[in-house]
């Protein structure tokens, strides 16, 4: 059983250079197309500064069950906006009412 390290490195070098020059229909080189990940981070709901739209989605979190993961994620994102604001306001109010003594 004989290992041939030189041929292995030449083989990998050849496949890398061939893949680097191959272009797919999408216009990306093959390594970029393989490395591109579809994580589902596209924006589908209301913008962050649309408080009325986000309030509606946040209320739907409690009143309507989500039919898809995308809808559930949007409900959570909208609820997070108001939960963060509420927690920060509660902390500030607590410090105003009962400030630290030192």
Secondary structure, 3 states (H helix, E strand, C coil): CCCCHHHHHHHHHHHHHHHHHCECCCCCEHHHHHHCCCCCCCCCCCCCCCHHHHHHHHHHHHHCCCCCHHHHHHHHHHHHHHHHHHHHHHHHHHHHHCCCCC
